[in-house]
Amino acid sequence: MMKPPAPAERRWGLTLASIILALAGWGGLIWVANFTLPTVGPRWLFFALWFMALTGTAIPFAGYLNRRFARALPPDSVLLRQSIWVGLFGATCAWLQLGRALNWTTGILLAAALAAIEIFISLRARSKWTPDDTPPTAKR
């Protein structure tokens, strides 16, 4: 007889961090856009808040994609790292657009570079073998 599937793992800390980052980022962006002048200080504040907003918004999507496509559910740090890549990509694109240096080629190359870094990090984590991680062999 088959067991019923186990309930989804609860990640309250990551969920709380996602909510705080998203609310602070989007709320701060609304404040910066409506109540400040575009001088140097508010511009850097915009980039920081944009990074926070995108990172906080990307955490649930990274969790869903990892639940859907990964073999095993990764730790919270991996989901946060993948979401940080999304925030970094968005903030870098906004910074490049400010200087009118962003085009399709630059955006695609930046996305490919960040994806390659993530792939190399995940390959390195997967290649760290310890004897305790091996599954028991089947008895003959």
Backbone as CSV, one residue per row, in Angstrom:
resi,resn,N_x,N_y,N_z,CA_x,CA_y,CA_z,C_x,C_y,C_z
1,MET,0.839,-1.171,0.000,0.000,0.000,0.000,0.892,1.245,0.000
2,MET,0.498,2.248,-0.761,1.297,3.467,-0.886,0.945,4.448,0.227
3,LYS,1.950,5.174,0.657,1.726,6.217,1.654,1.208,7.470,0.969
4,PRO,0.393,8.265,1.658,-0.013,9.547,1.065,1.190,10.475,0.998
5,PRO,1.201,11.391,0.050,2.349,12.299,-0.054,2.488,13.155,1.206
6,ALA,3.735,13.401,1.567,4.008,14.228,2.746,3.602,15.667,2.463
7,PRO,3.144,16.394,3.482,2.785,17.799,3.250,4.012,18.610,2.865
8,ALA,3.761,19.663,2.150,4.861,20.525,1.701,5.622,21.073,2.900
9,GLU,6.902,21.174,2.716,7.757,21.680,3.782,7.470,23.158,4.025
10,ARG,7.361,23.544,5.273,7.082,24.942,5.614,8.389,25.711,5.723
11,ARG,8.405,26.861,5.114,9.585,27.721,5.123,9.169,29.096,5.614
12,TRP,8.838,29.172,6.885,8.302,30.421,7.428,9.318,31.544,7.400
13,GLY,10.568,31.259,7.690,11.584,32.307,7.697,11.784,32.926,6.327
14,LEU,11.858,32.076,5.319,12.042,32.575,3.958,10.795,33.309,3.471
15,THR,9.629,32.809,3.834,8.385,33.481,3.449,8.295,34.859,4.097
16,LEU,8.658,34.942,5.368,8.644,36.232,6.061,9.656,37.194,5.441
17,ALA,10.844,36.699,5.119,11.851,37.549,4.467,11.361,38.032,3.112
18,SER,10.690,37.163,2.383,10.152,37.540,1.077,9.117,38.647,1.210
19,ILE,8.219,38.506,2.169,7.176,39.520,2.365,7.785,40.853,2.776
20,ILE,8.737,40.815,3.709,9.363,42.056,4.177,10.135,42.733,3.043
21,LEU,10.919,41.959,2.294,11.679,42.538,1.182,10.759,43.138,0.128
22,ALA,9.717,42.411,-0.230,8.823,42.899,-1.281,8.072,44.149,-0.826
23,LEU,7.528,44.131,0.377,6.775,45.299,0.850,7.673,46.517,1.031
24,ALA,8.848,46.315,1.629,9.768,47.441,1.811,10.253,47.966,0.464
25,GLY,10.553,47.063,-0.453,11.043,47.488,-1.763,9.996,48.219,-2.577
26,TRP,8.817,47.626,-2.729,7.775,48.269,-3.539,7.241,49.528,-2.872
27,GLY,7.064,49.489,-1.547,6.622,50.697,-0.842,7.644,51.816,-0.926
28,GLY,8.915,51.466,-0.778,9.966,52.465,-0.908,10.065,53.034,-2.307
29,LEU,9.849,52.198,-3.315,9.866,52.695,-4.694,8.733,53.682,-4.943
30,ILE,7.570,53.391,-4.401,6.447,54.332,-4.541,6.796,55.653,-3.872
31,TRP,7.396,55.581,-2.683,7.776,56.806,-1.975,8.836,57.583,-2.756
32,VAL,9.865,56.890,-3.246,10.938,57.564,-3.994,10.388,58.207,-5.261
33,ALA,9.512,57.508,-5.959,8.978,58.040,-7.220,8.068,59.237,-6.997
34,ASN,7.372,59.285,-5.875,6.392,60.350,-5.660,6.901,61.533,-4.837
35,PHE,7.879,61.324,-3.970,8.227,62.373,-3.014,9.681,62.822,-3.035
36,THR,10.463,62.414,-4.010,11.855,62.866,-4.064,12.178,63.409,-5.449
37,LEU,13.238,64.178,-5.495,13.761,64.670,-6.767,14.861,63.724,-7.235
38,PRO,15.053,63.579,-8.541,16.043,62.612,-9.036,17.483,63.109,-8.926
39,THR,17.928,63.327,-7.712,19.332,63.666,-7.484,20.100,62.377,-7.203
40,VAL,21.367,62.505,-6.845,22.220,61.327,-6.700,21.742,60.402,-5.581
41,GLY,21.412,60.941,-4.428,20.985,60.104,-3.301,19.740,59.283,-3.592
42,PRO,18.660,59.916,-4.037,17.467,59.125,-4.365,17.658,58.152,-5.528
43,ARG,18.579,58.455,-6.435,18.845,57.488,-7.510,19.432,56.204,-6.954
44,TRP,20.408,56.312,-6.057,20.989,55.114,-5.456,19.977,54.417,-4.559
45,LEU,19.139,55.195,-3.894,18.067,54.605,-3.101,17.103,53.836,-4.007
46,PHE,16.829,54.382,-5.189,15.985,53.680,-6.156,16.581,52.332,-6.521
47,PHE,17.892,52.280,-6.807,18.518,51.012,-7.184,18.450,49.998,-6.044
48,ALA,18.700,50.451,-4.815,18.641,49.538,-3.669,17.217,49.023,-3.452
49,LEU,16.240,49.919,-3.537,14.848,49.501,-3.347,14.370,48.616,-4.494
50,TRP,14.794,48.902,-5.706,14.443,48.076,-6.860,15.013,46.665,-6.689
51,PHE,16.262,46.578,-6.209,16.885,45.287,-5.925,16.088,44.525,-4.868
52,MET,15.711,45.219,-3.789,14.930,44.575,-2.729,13.576,44.102,-3.239
53,ALA,12.904,44.946,-4.013,11.574,44.601,-4.511,11.630,43.388,-5.436
54,LEU,12.585,43.367,-6.341,12.685,42.239,-7.267,13.094,40.958,-6.554
55,THR,14.014,41.065,-5.603,14.444,39.881,-4.863,13.295,39.308,-4.045
56,GLY,12.590,40.165,-3.320,11.468,39.688,-2.516,10.350,39.103,-3.346
57,THR,10.120,39.667,-4.514,9.069,39.157,-5.390,9.485,37.846,-6.053
58,ALA,10.766,37.652,-6.293,11.241,36.452,-6.989,11.338,35.229,-6.084
59,ILE,11.372,35.403,-4.770,11.529,34.256,-3.868,10.401,33.234,-4.032
60,PRO,9.126,33.632,-4.040,8.080,32.608,-4.230,8.159,31.910,-5.587
61,PHE,8.536,32.640,-6.622,8.658,32.029,-7.945,9.821,31.037,-7.985
62,ALA,10.933,31.383,-7.341,12.062,30.450,-7.275,11.667,29.199,-6.496
63,GLY,10.916,29.383,-5.422,10.444,28.226,-4.662,9.538,27.336,-5.483
64,TYR,8.625,27.944,-6.228,7.718,27.157,-7.065,8.482,26.400,-8.146
65,LEU,9.392,27.084,-8.830,10.143,26.430,-9.903,11.020,25.299,-9.371
66,ASN,11.600,25.494,-8.182,12.414,24.428,-7.600,11.552,23.259,-7.137
67,ARG,10.374,23.541,-6.590,9.469,22.457,-6.213,9.003,21.683,-7.438
68,ARG,8.813,22.385,-8.527,8.265,21.764,-9.731,9.312,20.988,-10.513
69,PHE,10.539,21.504,-10.617,11.508,20.914,-11.529,12.722,20.277,-10.858
70,ALA,13.032,20.590,-9.618,14.230,20.041,-8.976,13.954,18.629,-8.461
71,ARG,15.002,17.836,-8.384,14.863,16.469,-7.863,14.513,16.494,-6.382
72,ALA,15.217,17.312,-5.637,14.975,17.450,-4.203,14.825,18.931,-3.894
73,LEU,14.064,19.230,-2.880,13.840,20.621,-2.511,15.129,21.208,-1.940
74,PRO,15.663,22.269,-2.537,16.925,22.832,-2.057,16.715,23.605,-0.756
75,PRO,17.798,23.889,-0.040,17.672,24.687,1.182,17.267,26.130,0.878
76,ASP,16.862,26.822,1.934,16.417,28.209,1.787,17.495,29.104,1.194
77,SER,18.748,28.828,1.530,19.838,29.676,1.031,19.935,29.621,-0.495
78,VAL,19.624,28.486,-1.085,19.670,28.367,-2.546,18.545,29.182,-3.168
79,LEU,17.349,29.110,-2.594,16.231,29.896,-3.113,16.518,31.391,-3.000
80,LEU,17.106,31.793,-1.876,17.444,33.203,-1.699,18.516,33.632,-2.697
81,ARG,19.515,32.787,-2.912,20.571,33.117,-3.873,20.010,33.260,-5.284
82,GLN,19.130,32.370,-5.686,18.541,32.457,-7.014,17.685,33.710,-7.155
83,SER,17.014,34.096,-6.094,16.212,35.321,-6.137,17.096,36.559,-6.166
84,ILE,18.224,36.489,-5.492,19.170,37.611,-5.525,19.696,37.813,-6.941
85,TRP,19.889,36.734,-7.702,20.316,36.884,-9.096,19.282,37.669,-9.889
86,VAL,17.994,37.409,-9.640,16.931,38.147,-10.340,17.000,39.629,-9.977
87,GLY,17.149,39.925,-8.676,17.256,41.316,-8.246,18.487,42.001,-8.802
88,LEU,19.601,41.291,-8.828,20.830,41.863,-9.376,20.693,42.136,-10.866
89,PHE,20.048,41.224,-11.588,19.822,41.431,-13.015,18.955,42.667,-13.250
90,GLY,17.874,42.803,-12.501,16.986,43.953,-12.676,17.649,45.269,-12.307
91,ALA,18.399,45.276,-11.200,19.070,46.509,-10.786,20.171,46.895,-11.772
92,THR,20.896,45.919,-12.279,21.943,46.208,-13.259,21.347,46.713,-14.564
93,CYS,20.235,46.116,-14.985,19.569,46.598,-16.206,19.065,48.027,-16.020
94,ALA,18.525,48.343,-14.843,18.065,49.713,-14.590,19.238,50.688,-14.611
95,TRP,20.368,50.285,-14.026,21.543,51.148,-14.018,22.078,51.360,-15.436
96,LEU,22.104,50.289,-16.233,22.558,50.427,-17.620,21.600,51.289,-18.434
97,GLN,20.316,51.179,-18.169,19.336,51.981,-18.897,19.469,53.457,-18.551
98,LEU,19.882,53.764,-17.333,20.075,55.160,-16.936,21.114,55.838,-17.829
99,GLY,22.154,55.110,-18.194,23.181,55.647,-19.085,22.926,55.330,-20.540
100,ARG,21.750,54.829,-20.860,21.359,54.454,-22.227,22.327,53.425,-22.825
101,ALA,22.839,52.535,-21.980,23.767,51.504,-22.443,23.106,50.132,-22.529
102,LEU,21.825,50.043,-22.201,21.133,48.755,-22.221,20.489,48.528,-23.581
103,ASN,20.803,47.396,-24.178,20.119,46.953,-25.389,19.870,45.454,-25.241
104,TRP,19.267,44.840,-26.256,18.934,43.422,-26.153,20.178,42.567,-25.960
105,THR,21.231,42.884,-26.662,22.451,42.090,-26.567,23.052,42.168,-25.172
106,THR,23.118,43.359,-24.622,23.668,43.532,-23.281,22.824,42.792,-22.253
107,GLY,21.518,42.896,-22.362,20.632,42.213,-21.425,20.752,40.704,-21.499
108,ILE,20.821,40.178,-22.710,20.945,38.729,-22.874,22.304,38.242,-22.378
109,LEU,23.367,38.991,-22.663,24.694,38.604,-22.174,24.767,38.659,-20.651
110,LEU,24.154,39.668,-20.054,24.130,39.760,-18.595,23.349,38.594,-18.000
111,ALA,22.195,38.276,-18.570,21.403,37.141,-18.083,22.166,35.830,-18.248
112,ALA,22.859,35.667,-19.369,23.635,34.446,-19.595,24.796,34.339,-18.610
113,ALA,25.438,35.455,-18.310,26.547,35.433,-17.352,26.054,35.062,-15.956
114,LEU,24.941,35.647,-15.528,24.406,35.320,-14.207,23.915,33.876,-14.152
115,ALA,23.310,33.394,-15.236,22.871,31.993,-15.283,24.071,31.052,-15.236
116,ALA,25.153,31.400,-15.925,26.354,30.564,-15.900,26.956,30.509,-14.500
117,ILE,26.975,31.634,-13.804,27.492,31.645,-12.434,26.646,30.736,-11.549
118,GLU,25.323,30.813,-11.679,24.434,29.960,-10.880,24.640,28.483,-11.217
119,ILE,24.821,28.176,-12.483,25.060,26.782,-12.881,26.372,26.279,-12.293
120,PHE,27.412,27.095,-12.335,28.698,26.677,-11.771,28.604,26.489,-10.257
121,ILE,27.883,27.360,-9.574,27.722,27.211,-8.125,26.957,25.933,-7.803
122,SER,25.893,25.655,-8.544,25.114,24.443,-8.266,25.901,23.180,-8.624
123,LEU,26.706,23.222,-9.688,27.551,22.071,-10.016,28.598,21.830,-8.936
124,ARG,29.150,22.888,-8.406,30.136,22.745,-7.335,29.501,22.152,-6.091
125,ALA,28.294,22.609,-5.756,27.610,22.072,-4.582,27.239,20.605,-4.789
126,ARG,26.873,20.240,-6.001,26.494,18.863,-6.290,27.706,17.933,-6.295
127,SER,28.880,18.470,-6.623,30.066,17.620,-6.726,30.750,17.376,-5.386
128,LYS,30.339,18.068,-4.343,30.943,17.843,-3.027,30.398,16.537,-2.453
129,TRP,31.178,15.490,-2.555,30.745,14.178,-2.119,31.318,13.879,-0.749
130,THR,30.494,13.370,0.125,30.959,12.880,1.416,30.450,11.454,1.569
131,PRO,31.174,10.606,2.267,30.746,9.211,2.395,29.382,9.052,3.068
132,ASP,28.986,9.994,3.906,27.703,9.879,4.602,26.519,10.119,3.679
133,ASP,26.749,10.722,2.520,25.656,11.040,1.604,25.258,9.872,0.706
134,THR,26.042,8.801,0.711,25.744,7.710,-0.207,24.565,6.897,0.305
135,PRO,23.670,6.510,-0.579,22.546,5.676,-0.142,23.028,4.262,0.158
136,PRO,22.344,3.564,1.029,22.771,2.190,1.321,22.593,1.308,0.088
137,THR,23.505,0.369,-0.067,23.425,-0.519,-1.226,22.359,-1.574,-0.991
138,ALA,21.798,-2.047,-2.072,20.757,-3.077,-1.970,21.400,-4.409,-1.598
139,LYS,20.724,-5.146,-0.733,21.236,-6.460,-0.332,20.906,-7.466,-1.419
140,ARG,21.857,-8.364,-1.655,21.638,-9.377,-2.696,21.259,-10.683,-2.093
